[in-house]
Amino acid sequence: MKKLITKVQKFMQAEDGPTAVEYAIMLALIVIVCIAAIQAVGTAANGAFENVSNEMSAIPGGN
């Protein structure tokens, strides 16, 4: 247990700690932007498919 506490203390004192936090924040922001973009593309694609479906159902004999 003492080794774990020592490692945690060294990690907190190291200069790499803040860098790791910054990378984690950047990664979280990138993930949020990707999710928003995928959702926007999905909504646009859904609208396009609905338009095609509506046009095809307007054709006589189309189901």
mmJSON file of the N, C-alpha and C atoms, coordinates in Angstrom:
{"data_MODEL":{"atom_site":{
"group_PDB":["ATOM","ATOM","ATOM","ATOM","ATOM","ATOM","ATOM","ATOM","ATOM","ATOM","ATOM","ATOM","ATOM","ATOM","ATOM","ATOM","ATOM","ATOM","ATOM","ATOM","ATOM","ATOM","ATOM","ATOM","ATOM","ATOM","ATOM","ATOM","ATOM","ATOM","ATOM","ATOM","ATOM","ATOM","ATOM","ATOM","ATOM","ATOM","ATOM","ATOM","ATOM","ATOM","ATOM","ATOM","ATOM","ATOM","ATOM","ATOM","ATOM","ATOM","ATOM","ATOM","ATOM","ATOM","ATOM","ATOM","ATOM","ATOM","ATOM","ATOM","ATOM","ATOM","ATOM","ATOM","ATOM","ATOM","ATOM","ATOM","ATOM","ATOM","ATOM","ATOM","ATOM","ATOM","ATOM","ATOM","ATOM","ATOM","ATOM","ATOM","ATOM","ATOM","ATOM","ATOM","ATOM","ATOM","ATOM","ATOM","ATOM","ATOM","ATOM","ATOM","ATOM","ATOM","ATOM","ATOM","ATOM","ATOM","ATOM","ATOM","ATOM","ATOM","ATOM","ATOM","ATOM","ATOM","ATOM","ATOM","ATOM","ATOM","ATOM","ATOM","ATOM","ATOM","ATOM","ATOM","ATOM","ATOM","ATOM","ATOM","ATOM","ATOM","ATOM","ATOM","ATOM","ATOM","ATOM","ATOM","ATOM","ATOM","ATOM","ATOM","ATOM","ATOM","ATOM","ATOM","ATOM","ATOM","ATOM","ATOM","ATOM","ATOM","ATOM","ATOM","ATOM","ATOM","ATOM","ATOM","ATOM","ATOM","ATOM","ATOM","ATOM","ATOM","ATOM","ATOM","ATOM","ATOM","ATOM","ATOM","ATOM","ATOM","ATOM","ATOM","ATOM","ATOM","ATOM","ATOM","ATOM","ATOM","ATOM","ATOM","ATOM","ATOM","ATOM","ATOM","ATOM","ATOM","ATOM","ATOM","ATOM","ATOM","ATOM","ATOM","ATOM","ATOM","ATOM","ATOM","ATOM"],
"id":[1,2,3,4,5,6,7,8,9,10,11,12,13,14,15,16,17,18,19,20,21,22,23,24,25,26,27,28,29,30,31,32,33,34,35,36,37,38,39,40,41,42,43,44,45,46,47,48,49,50,51,52,53,54,55,56,57,58,59,60,61,62,63,64,65,66,67,68,69,70,71,72,73,74,75,76,77,78,79,80,81,82,83,84,85,86,87,88,89,90,91,92,93,94,95,96,97,98,99,100,101,102,103,104,105,106,107,108,109,110,111,112,113,114,115,116,117,118,119,120,121,122,123,124,125,126,127,128,129,130,131,132,133,134,135,136,137,138,139,140,141,142,143,144,145,146,147,148,149,150,151,152,153,154,155,156,157,158,159,160,161,162,163,164,165,166,167,168,169,170,171,172,173,174,175,176,177,178,179,180,181,182,183,184,185,186,187,188,189],
"type_symbol":["N","C","C","N","C","C","N","C","C","N","C","C","N","C","C","N","C","C","N","C","C","N","C","C","N","C","C","N","C","C","N","C","C","N","C","C","N","C","C","N","C","C","N","C","C","N","C","C","N","C","C","N","C","C","N","C","C","N","C","C","N","C","C","N","C","C","N","C","C","N","C","C","N","C","C","N","C","C","N","C","C","N","C","C","N","C","C","N","C","C","N","C","C","N","C","C","N","C","C","N","C","C","N","C","C","N","C","C","N","C","C","N","C","C","N","C","C","N","C","C","N","C","C","N","C","C","N","C","C","N","C","C","N","C","C","N","C","C","N","C","C","N","C","C","N","C","C","N","C","C","N","C","C","N","C","C","N","C","C","N","C","C","N","C","C","N","C","C","N","C","C","N","C","C","N","C","C","N","C","C","N","C","C","N","C","C","N","C","C"],
"label_atom_id":["N","CA","C","N","CA","C","N","CA","C","N","CA","C","N","CA","C","N","CA","C","N","CA","C","N","CA","C","N","CA","C","N","CA","C","N","CA","C","N","CA","C","N","CA","C","N","CA","C","N","CA","C","N","CA","C","N","CA","C","N","CA","C","N","CA","C","N","CA","C","N","CA","C","N","CA","C","N","CA","C","N","CA","C","N","CA","C","N","CA","C","N","CA","C","N","CA","C","N","CA","C","N","CA","C","N","CA","C","N","CA","C","N","CA","C","N","CA","C","N","CA","C","N","CA","C","N","CA","C","N","CA","C","N","CA","C","N","CA","C","N","CA","C","N","CA","C","N","CA","C","N","CA","C","N","CA","C","N","CA","C","N","CA","C","N","CA","C","N","CA","C","N","CA","C","N","CA","C","N","CA","C","N","CA","C","N","CA","C","N","CA","C","N","CA","C","N","CA","C","N","CA","C","N","CA","C","N","CA","C","N","CA","C","N","CA","C","N","CA","C"],
"label_alt_id":[null,null,null,null,null,null,null,null,null,null,null,null,null,null,null,null,null,null,null,null,null,null,null,null,null,null,null,null,null,null,null,null,null,null,null,null,null,null,null,null,null,null,null,null,null,null,null,null,null,null,null,null,null,null,null,null,null,null,null,null,null,null,null,null,null,null,null,null,null,null,null,null,null,null,null,null,null,null,null,null,null,null,null,null,null,null,null,null,null,null,null,null,null,null,null,null,null,null,null,null,null,null,null,null,null,null,null,null,null,null,null,null,null,null,null,null,null,null,null,null,null,null,null,null,null,null,null,null,null,null,null,null,null,null,null,null,null,null,null,null,null,null,null,null,null,null,null,null,null,null,null,null,null,null,null,null,null,null,null,null,null,null,null,null,null,null,null,null,null,null,null,null,null,null,null,null,null,null,null,null,null,null,null,null,null,null,null,null,null],
"label_comp_id":["MET","MET","MET","LYS","LYS","LYS","LYS","LYS","LYS","LEU","LEU","LEU","ILE","ILE","ILE","THR","THR","THR","LYS","LYS","LYS","VAL","VAL","VAL","GLN","GLN","GLN","LYS","LYS","LYS","PHE","PHE","PHE","MET","MET","MET","GLN","GLN","GLN","ALA","ALA","ALA","GLU","GLU","GLU","ASP","ASP","ASP","GLY","GLY","GLY","PRO","PRO","PRO","THR","THR","THR","ALA","ALA","ALA","VAL","VAL","VAL","GLU","GLU","GLU","TYR","TYR","TYR","ALA","ALA","ALA","ILE","ILE","ILE","MET","MET","MET","LEU","LEU","LEU","ALA","ALA","ALA","LEU","LEU","LEU","ILE","ILE","ILE","VAL","VAL","VAL","ILE","ILE","ILE","VAL","VAL","VAL","CYS","CYS","CYS","ILE","ILE","ILE","ALA","ALA","ALA","ALA","ALA","ALA","ILE","ILE","ILE","GLN","GLN","GLN","ALA","ALA","ALA","VAL","VAL","VAL","GLY","GLY","GLY","THR","THR","THR","ALA","ALA","ALA","ALA","ALA","ALA","ASN","ASN","ASN","GLY","GLY","GLY","ALA","ALA","ALA","PHE","PHE","PHE","GLU","GLU","GLU","ASN","ASN","ASN","VAL","VAL","VAL","SER","SER","SER","ASN","ASN","ASN","GLU","GLU","GLU","MET","MET","MET","SER","SER","SER","ALA","ALA","ALA","ILE","ILE","ILE","PRO","PRO","PRO","GLY","GLY","GLY","GLY","GLY","GLY","ASN","ASN","ASN"],
"label_asym_id":["A","A","A","A","A","A","A","A","A","A","A","A","A","A","A","A","A","A","A","A","A","A","A","A","A","A","A","A","A","A","A","A","A","A","A","A","A","A","A","A","A","A","A","A","A","A","A","A","A","A","A","A","A","A","A","A","A","A","A","A","A","A","A","A","A","A","A","A","A","A","A","A","A","A","A","A","A","A","A","A","A","A","A","A","A","A","A","A","A","A","A","A","A","A","A","A","A","A","A","A","A","A","A","A","A","A","A","A","A","A","A","A","A","A","A","A","A","A","A","A","A","A","A","A","A","A","A","A","A","A","A","A","A","A","A","A","A","A","A","A","A","A","A","A","A","A","A","A","A","A","A","A","A","A","A","A","A","A","A","A","A","A","A","A","A","A","A","A","A","A","A","A","A","A","A","A","A","A","A","A","A","A","A","A","A","A","A","A","A"],
"label_entity_id":["1","1","1","1","1","1","1","1","1","1","1","1","1","1","1","1","1","1","1","1","1","1","1","1","1","1","1","1","1","1","1","1","1","1","1","1","1","1","1","1","1","1","1","1","1","1","1","1","1","1","1","1","1","1","1","1","1","1","1","1","1","1","1","1","1","1","1","1","1","1","1","1","1","1","1","1","1","1","1","1","1","1","1","1","1","1","1","1","1","1","1","1","1","1","1","1","1","1","1","1","1","1","1","1","1","1","1","1","1","1","1","1","1","1","1","1","1","1","1","1","1","1","1","1","1","1","1","1","1","1","1","1","1","1","1","1","1","1","1","1","1","1","1","1","1","1","1","1","1","1","1","1","1","1","1","1","1","1","1","1","1","1","1","1","1","1","1","1","1","1","1","1","1","1","1","1","1","1","1","1","1","1","1","1","1","1","1","1","1"],
"label_seq_id":[1,1,1,2,2,2,3,3,3,4,4,4,5,5,5,6,6,6,7,7,7,8,8,8,9,9,9,10,10,10,11,11,11,12,12,12,13,13,13,14,14,14,15,15,15,16,16,16,17,17,17,18,18,18,19,19,19,20,20,20,21,21,21,22,22,22,23,23,23,24,24,24,25,25,25,26,26,26,27,27,27,28,28,28,29,29,29,30,30,30,31,31,31,32,32,32,33,33,33,34,34,34,35,35,35,36,36,36,37,37,37,38,38,38,39,39,39,40,40,40,41,41,41,42,42,42,43,43,43,44,44,44,45,45,45,46,46,46,47,47,47,48,48,48,49,49,49,50,50,50,51,51,51,52,52,52,53,53,53,54,54,54,55,55,55,56,56,56,57,57,57,58,58,58,59,59,59,60,60,60,61,61,61,62,62,62,63,63,63],
"pdbx_PDB_ins_code":[null,null,null,null,null,null,null,null,null,null,null,null,null,null,null,null,null,null,null,null,null,null,null,null,null,null,null,null,null,null,null,null,null,null,null,null,null,null,null,null,null,null,null,null,null,null,null,null,null,null,null,null,null,null,null,null,null,null,null,null,null,null,null,null,null,null,null,null,null,null,null,null,null,null,null,null,null,null,null,null,null,null,null,null,null,null,null,null,null,null,null,null,null,null,null,null,null,null,null,null,null,null,null,null,null,null,null,null,null,null,null,null,null,null,null,null,null,null,null,null,null,null,null,null,null,null,null,null,null,null,null,null,null,null,null,null,null,null,null,null,null,null,null,null,null,null,null,null,null,null,null,null,null,null,null,null,null,null,null,null,null,null,null,null,null,null,null,null,null,null,null,null,null,null,null,null,null,null,null,null,null,null,null,null,null,null,null,null,null],
"Cartn_x":[0.819,0.0,0.866,1.989,2.886,3.473,3.742,4.273,3.263,1.998,0.948,0.867,0.914,0.862,2.073,3.229,4.443,4.319,3.784,3.616,2.626,1.553,0.563,1.179,1.967,2.619,3.592,4.361,5.302,4.545,3.418,2.62,2.078,1.628,1.075,2.147,3.376,4.464,5.114,4.936,5.579,4.967,5.74,5.277,4.349,4.363,3.525,2.059,1.784,0.415,-0.503,-0.155,-1.015,-1.149,-0.107,-0.18,-1.193,-1.218,-2.174,-3.603,-3.807,-5.142,-5.542,-4.617,-4.909,-5.262,-4.53,-4.849,-6.222,-6.564,-7.876,-8.994,-8.79,-9.799,-9.932,-8.808,-8.863,-9.571,-9.277,-9.927,-11.428,-11.834,-13.263,-13.94,-13.295,-13.872,-13.958,-12.936,-12.958,-14.088,-14.279,-15.363,-16.714,-16.89,-18.156,-18.419,-17.399,-17.557,-17.884,-17.215,-17.49,-18.919,-19.387,-20.761,-21.758,-21.512,-22.408,-22.409,-21.233,-21.149,-21.857,-21.659,-22.314,-23.826,-24.288,-25.719,-26.277,-25.554,-26.008,-26.061,-25.052,-25.034,-26.169,-26.416,-27.501,-28.856,-29.056,-30.319,-30.505,-29.445,-29.53,-29.797,-29.144,-29.359,-30.787,-31.293,-32.663,-33.641,-33.418,-34.272,-34.21,-33.016,-32.878,-33.632,-33.512,-34.227,-35.736,-36.191,-37.625,-38.113,-37.314,-37.688,-37.79,-36.825,-36.852,-38.075,-38.354,-39.515,-40.813,-40.917,-42.118,-42.277,-41.176,-41.23,-41.632,-41.105,-41.423,-42.887,-43.408,-44.805,-45.744,-45.269,-46.117,-46.226,-45.318,-45.362,-46.495,-47.331,-48.426,-47.851,-48.375,-47.905,-46.74,-46.193,-45.067,-45.577,-44.86,-45.289,-44.408],
"Cartn_y":[-1.184,0.0,1.251,1.158,2.307,2.614,1.565,1.782,2.521,2.168,2.834,4.313,4.608,6.004,6.77,6.137,6.781,7.063,6.098,6.303,7.42,7.474,8.537,9.899,9.976,11.239,11.669,10.72,11.043,11.502,10.848,11.241,12.662,12.987,14.318,15.398,15.062,16.028,16.125,15.122,15.104,16.169,16.618,17.615,16.999,15.693,15.027,14.989,15.135,15.077,16.096,17.381,18.372,18.134,17.659,17.383,16.284,15.255,14.171,14.686,15.589,16.164,16.992,17.751,18.555,17.664,16.58,15.65,15.016,14.702,14.113,15.095,16.369,17.386,17.556,17.61,17.724,16.53,15.333,14.13,14.192,14.631,14.74,15.731,16.857,17.841,17.289,16.563,15.963,14.95,14.156,13.167,13.862,14.948,15.688,16.241,16.811,17.354,16.235,15.095,13.961,13.463,13.359,12.901,13.88,15.172,16.179,16.1,15.908,15.82,14.57,13.458,12.217,12.348,12.997,13.191,14.086,15.129,16.033,15.309,14.513,13.759,12.744,12.093,11.121,11.758,12.942,13.652,14.047,14.53,14.915,13.695,12.592,11.38,10.869,10.938,10.508,11.362,12.66,13.549,13.223,12.91,12.566,11.281,10.291,9.034,9.22,10.08,10.361,11.047,11.977,12.641,11.638,10.741,9.724,8.832,8.444,7.591,8.299,9.578,10.329,10.473,10.716,10.84,9.529,8.425,7.118,6.74,7.124,6.792,7.65,8.792,9.644,9.102,8.208,7.609,6.592,6.646,5.654,4.235,3.407,2.023,1.868,2.941,2.848,2.591,1.784,1.479,2.186],
"Cartn_z":[0.0,0.0,0.0,0.706,0.776,-0.597,-1.392,-2.751,-3.611,-3.47,-4.244,-3.883,-2.603,-2.161,-2.677,-2.655,-3.159,-4.649,-5.403,-6.843,-7.137,-6.376,-6.575,-6.264,-5.211,-4.869,-5.957,-6.49,-7.569,-8.81,-9.096,-10.259,-10.102,-8.903,-8.676,-8.745,-8.397,-8.422,-9.792,-10.62,-11.934,-12.842,-13.792,-14.752,-15.799,-15.936,-16.925,-16.501,-15.231,-14.731,-15.379,-15.347,-16.003,-17.501,-18.129,-19.557,-19.832,-19.0,-19.172,-19.011,-18.066,-17.867,-19.082,-19.618,-20.805,-21.986,-22.168,-23.245,-23.042,-21.818,-21.536,-21.864,-21.534,-21.848,-23.357,-24.058,-25.519,-26.134,-25.629,-26.151,-25.912,-24.746,-24.456,-25.402,-25.665,-26.593,-28.012,-28.441,-29.771,-29.886,-28.849,-28.855,-28.94,-28.196,-28.234,-29.632,-30.263,-31.614,-32.605,-32.471,-33.372,-33.211,-31.979,-31.751,-32.364,-32.203,-32.776,-34.302,-34.897,-36.35,-36.867,-36.197,-36.62,-36.498,-35.447,-35.271,-36.384,-36.743,-37.809,-39.146,-39.441,-40.696,-40.711,-39.586,-39.504,-39.726,-39.153,-39.338,-40.8,-41.424,-42.837,-43.719,-43.436,-44.222,-44.039,-42.828,-42.573,-43.377,-43.418,-44.206,-45.692,-46.187,-47.606,-47.926,-47.059,-47.296,-47.221,-46.323,-46.254,-47.525,-48.065,-49.316,-50.457,-50.558,-51.612,-51.44,-50.205,-49.936,-50.328,-49.984,-50.338,-51.838,-52.535,-54.0,-54.648,-54.129,-54.715,-54.441,-53.277,-52.991,-53.81,-54.332,-55.179,-56.589,-56.981,-58.313,-58.339,-59.38,-59.479,-59.487,-58.652,-58.553,-57.615,-57.064,-56.128,-54.718,-53.974,-52.598,-51.638],
"occupancy":[1.0,1.0,1.0,1.0,1.0,1.0,1.0,1.0,1.0,1.0,1.0,1.0,1.0,1.0,1.0,1.0,1.0,1.0,1.0,1.0,1.0,1.0,1.0,1.0,1.0,1.0,1.0,1.0,1.0,1.0,1.0,1.0,1.0,1.0,1.0,1.0,1.0,1.0,1.0,1.0,1.0,1.0,1.0,1.0,1.0,1.0,1.0,1.0,1.0,1.0,1.0,1.0,1.0,1.0,1.0,1.0,1.0,1.0,1.0,1.0,1.0,1.0,1.0,1.0,1.0,1.0,1.0,1.0,1.0,1.0,1.0,1.0,1.0,1.0,1.0,1.0,1.0,1.0,1.0,1.0,1.0,1.0,1.0,1.0,1.0,1.0,1.0,1.0,1.0,1.0,1.0,1.0,1.0,1.0,1.0,1.0,1.0,1.0,1.0,1.0,1.0,1.0,1.0,1.0,1.0,1.0,1.0,1.0,1.0,1.0,1.0,1.0,1.0,1.0,1.0,1.0,1.0,1.0,1.0,1.0,1.0,1.0,1.0,1.0,1.0,1.0,1.0,1.0,1.0,1.0,1.0,1.0,1.0,1.0,1.0,1.0,1.0,1.0,1.0,1.0,1.0,1.0,1.0,1.0,1.0,1.0,1.0,1.0,1.0,1.0,1.0,1.0,1.0,1.0,1.0,1.0,1.0,1.0,1.0,1.0,1.0,1.0,1.0,1.0,1.0,1.0,1.0,1.0,1.0,1.0,1.0,1.0,1.0,1.0,1.0,1.0,1.0,1.0,1.0,1.0,1.0,1.0,1.0,1.0,1.0,1.0,1.0,1.0,1.0],
"B_iso_or_equiv":[0.0,0.0,0.0,0.0,0.0,0.0,0.0,0.0,0.0,0.0,0.0,0.0,0.0,0.0,0.0,0.0,0.0,0.0,0.0,0.0,0.0,0.0,0.0,0.0,0.0,0.0,0.0,0.0,0.0,0.0,0.0,0.0,0.0,0.0,0.0,0.0,0.0,0.0,0.0,0.0,0.0,0.0,0.0,0.0,0.0,0.0,0.0,0.0,0.0,0.0,0.0,0.0,0.0,0.0,0.0,0.0,0.0,0.0,0.0,0.0,0.0,0.0,0.0,0.0,0.0,0.0,0.0,0.0,0.0,0.0,0.0,0.0,0.0,0.0,0.0,0.0,0.0,0.0,0.0,0.0,0.0,0.0,0.0,0.0,0.0,0.0,0.0,0.0,0.0,0.0,0.0,0.0,0.0,0.0,0.0,0.0,0.0,0.0,0.0,0.0,0.0,0.0,0.0,0.0,0.0,0.0,0.0,0.0,0.0,0.0,0.0,0.0,0.0,0.0,0.0,0.0,0.0,0.0,0.0,0.0,0.0,0.0,0.0,0.0,0.0,0.0,0.0,0.0,0.0,0.0,0.0,0.0,0.0,0.0,0.0,0.0,0.0,0.0,0.0,0.0,0.0,0.0,0.0,0.0,0.0,0.0,0.0,0.0,0.0,0.0,0.0,0.0,0.0,0.0,0.0,0.0,0.0,0.0,0.0,0.0,0.0,0.0,0.0,0.0,0.0,0.0,0.0,0.0,0.0,0.0,0.0,0.0,0.0,0.0,0.0,0.0,0.0,0.0,0.0,0.0,0.0,0.0,0.0,0.0,0.0,0.0,0.0,0.0,0.0],
"pdbx_formal_charge":[null,null,null,null,null,null,null,null,null,null,null,null,null,null,null,null,null,null,null,null,null,null,null,null,null,null,null,null,null,null,null,null,null,null,null,null,null,null,null,null,null,null,null,null,null,null,null,null,null,null,null,null,null,null,null,null,null,null,null,null,null,null,null,null,null,null,null,null,null,null,null,null,null,null,null,null,null,null,null,null,null,null,null,null,null,null,null,null,null,null,null,null,null,null,null,null,null,null,null,null,null,null,null,null,null,null,null,null,null,null,null,null,null,null,null,null,null,null,null,null,null,null,null,null,null,null,null,null,null,null,null,null,null,null,null,null,null,null,null,null,null,null,null,null,null,null,null,null,null,null,null,null,null,null,null,null,null,null,null,null,null,null,null,null,null,null,null,null,null,null,null,null,null,null,null,null,null,null,null,null,null,null,null,null,null,null,null,null,null],
"auth_seq_id":[1,1,1,2,2,2,3,3,3,4,4,4,5,5,5,6,6,6,7,7,7,8,8,8,9,9,9,10,10,10,11,11,11,12,12,12,13,13,13,14,14,14,15,15,15,16,16,16,17,17,17,18,18,18,19,19,19,20,20,20,21,21,21,22,22,22,23,23,23,24,24,24,25,25,25,26,26,26,27,27,27,28,28,28,29,29,29,30,30,30,31,31,31,32,32,32,33,33,33,34,34,34,35,35,35,36,36,36,37,37,37,38,38,38,39,39,39,40,40,40,41,41,41,42,42,42,43,43,43,44,44,44,45,45,45,46,46,46,47,47,47,48,48,48,49,49,49,50,50,50,51,51,51,52,52,52,53,53,53,54,54,54,55,55,55,56,56,56,57,57,57,58,58,58,59,59,59,60,60,60,61,61,61,62,62,62,63,63,63],
"auth_comp_id":["MET","MET","MET","LYS","LYS","LYS","LYS","LYS","LYS","LEU","LEU","LEU","ILE","ILE","ILE","THR","THR","THR","LYS","LYS","LYS","VAL","VAL","VAL","GLN","GLN","GLN","LYS","LYS","LYS","PHE","PHE","PHE","MET","MET","MET","GLN","GLN","GLN","ALA","ALA","ALA","GLU","GLU","GLU","ASP","ASP","ASP","GLY","GLY","GLY","PRO","PRO","PRO","THR","THR","THR","ALA","ALA","ALA","VAL","VAL","VAL","GLU","GLU","GLU","TYR","TYR","TYR","ALA","ALA","ALA","ILE","ILE","ILE","MET","MET","MET","LEU","LEU","LEU","ALA","ALA","ALA","LEU","LEU","LEU","ILE","ILE","ILE","VAL","VAL","VAL","ILE","ILE","ILE","VAL","VAL","VAL","CYS","CYS","CYS","ILE","ILE","ILE","ALA","ALA","ALA","ALA","ALA","ALA","ILE","ILE","ILE","GLN","GLN","GLN","ALA","ALA","ALA","VAL","VAL","VAL","GLY","GLY","GLY","THR","THR","THR","ALA","ALA","ALA","ALA","ALA","ALA","ASN","ASN","ASN","GLY","GLY","GLY","ALA","ALA","ALA","PHE","PHE","PHE","GLU","GLU","GLU","ASN","ASN","ASN","VAL","VAL","VAL","SER","SER","SER","ASN","ASN","ASN","GLU","GLU","GLU","MET","MET","MET","SER","SER","SER","ALA","ALA","ALA","ILE","ILE","ILE","PRO","PRO","PRO","GLY","GLY","GLY","GLY","GLY","GLY","ASN","ASN","ASN"],
"auth_asym_id":["A","A","A","A","A","A","A","A","A","A","A","A","A","A","A","A","A","A","A","A","A","A","A","A","A","A","A","A","A","A","A","A","A","A","A","A","A","A","A","A","A","A","A","A","A","A","A","A","A","A","A","A","A","A","A","A","A","A","A","A","A","A","A","A","A","A","A","A","A","A","A","A","A","A","A","A","A","A","A","A","A","A","A","A","A","A","A","A","A","A","A","A","A","A","A","A","A","A","A","A","A","A","A","A","A","A","A","A","A","A","A","A","A","A","A","A","A","A","A","A","A","A","A","A","A","A","A","A","A","A","A","A","A","A","A","A","A","A","A","A","A","A","A","A","A","A","A","A","A","A","A","A","A","A","A","A","A","A","A","A","A","A","A","A","A","A","A","A","A","A","A","A","A","A","A","A","A","A","A","A","A","A","A","A","A","A","A","A","A"],
"auth_atom_id":["N","CA","C","N","CA","C","N","CA","C","N","CA","C","N","CA","C","N","CA","C","N","CA","C","N","CA","C","N","CA","C","N","CA","C","N","CA","C","N","CA","C","N","CA","C","N","CA","C","N","CA","C","N","CA","C","N","CA","C","N","CA","C","N","CA","C","N","CA","C","N","CA","C","N","CA","C","N","CA","C","N","CA","C","N","CA","C","N","CA","C","N","CA","C","N","CA","C","N","CA","C","N","CA","C","N","CA","C","N","CA","C","N","CA","C","N","CA","C","N","CA","C","N","CA","C","N","CA","C","N","CA","C","N","CA","C","N","CA","C","N","CA","C","N","CA","C","N","CA","C","N","CA","C","N","CA","C","N","CA","C","N","CA","C","N","CA","C","N","CA","C","N","CA","C","N","CA","C","N","CA","C","N","CA","C","N","CA","C","N","CA","C","N","CA","C","N","CA","C","N","CA","C","N","CA","C","N","CA","C","N","CA","C","N","CA","C","N","CA","C"],
"pdbx_PDB_model_num":[1,1,1,1,1,1,1,1,1,1,1,1,1,1,1,1,1,1,1,1,1,1,1,1,1,1,1,1,1,1,1,1,1,1,1,1,1,1,1,1,1,1,1,1,1,1,1,1,1,1,1,1,1,1,1,1,1,1,1,1,1,1,1,1,1,1,1,1,1,1,1,1,1,1,1,1,1,1,1,1,1,1,1,1,1,1,1,1,1,1,1,1,1,1,1,1,1,1,1,1,1,1,1,1,1,1,1,1,1,1,1,1,1,1,1,1,1,1,1,1,1,1,1,1,1,1,1,1,1,1,1,1,1,1,1,1,1,1,1,1,1,1,1,1,1,1,1,1,1,1,1,1,1,1,1,1,1,1,1,1,1,1,1,1,1,1,1,1,1,1,1,1,1,1,1,1,1,1,1,1,1,1,1,1,1,1,1,1,1]
}}}
